Amino acid sequence: MPWHHHTVITDTFFCLTGPMLVETRDPGARTRLECGGRLSVPPGCPHRVRGVDDGPCSFAIVQGVGAYDYSPEEPPPSEPE
């Protein structure tokens, strides 16, 4: 999932298989989630999700409350997309 943010909704991620990383620009924070782990990302916070070392992962996501929106973000200059 590439870098993006939401204007009014919170993303809550639940790791089903992993490990996975939820990365934010707060500043460049990374949270590693193992199977069963969860993390919420508030509105307006740029983030992306990927498998550790670009490996496979799967997750469930709950989004709310409010109208869905998706605003793409450019990757940070120091990181590839």
Sequence and secondary structure as in RCSB ss.txt:
>XXXX:A:sequence
MPWHHHTVITDTFFCLTGPMLVETRDPGARTRLECGGRLSVPPGCPHRVRGVDDGPCSFAIVQGVGAYDYSPEEP
PPSEPE
>XXXX:A:secstr
  SEE SS EEEEEEEES EEEEE SSS EEEE TT EEEE TT  EEEEEGGG   EEEEEEESS    EE   
 TTS  
